Amino acid sequence: MLYKFKSKATGDLIMLEPNGRQVLQAIGKDAGPKGIILPEDMAGAIAALEAAIAREEAQQQGAIDEAKAKGEPAPGRDPVSLRQRAVPFLDMLRRASAAGKEIVWGV
């Protein structure tokens, strides 16, 4: 499954299902096949997504530091971080918020 996010303020954004689900869950939205993010909810969504990115990066750094302290090799990392996956979505949220337009998917 794909998520195709649409807004009148931006171009469409397509994400694979696991990545779209992760982003939607991070902002507190139901990751169902259809949904909407209203302009008044976008500031909170941006803050929540940025917090999720910071948490993931802190967890990864903590795991690396712990492994180094034990003299073990650093744990493997996902080749594409949440930050990298979320940047286009954050841009979409910011642009749609500035224009006062909603973001929808599955319609």
C-alpha angles and dihedrals in degrees: 000000000000131000113222110193116199135188134166087229097057145023119272119280119209122198132176113252098256092048095044091047091051092051094046093048090049090058093045098252127137106255092219125140092266133035151133138225111206121215092246090057096050099085089056091045091052092049092047093049092048089050091051090051091050091049092051092049092047091050092050092048091047091053091049092048092048092050091049091050089054092045092244127133116268114268119255117266133211104264090228116044128212088251091059093046094045100048095086090046092048089051090050091050093050095047094045091047092051090050094044092237128137126237117227135181134192096027 
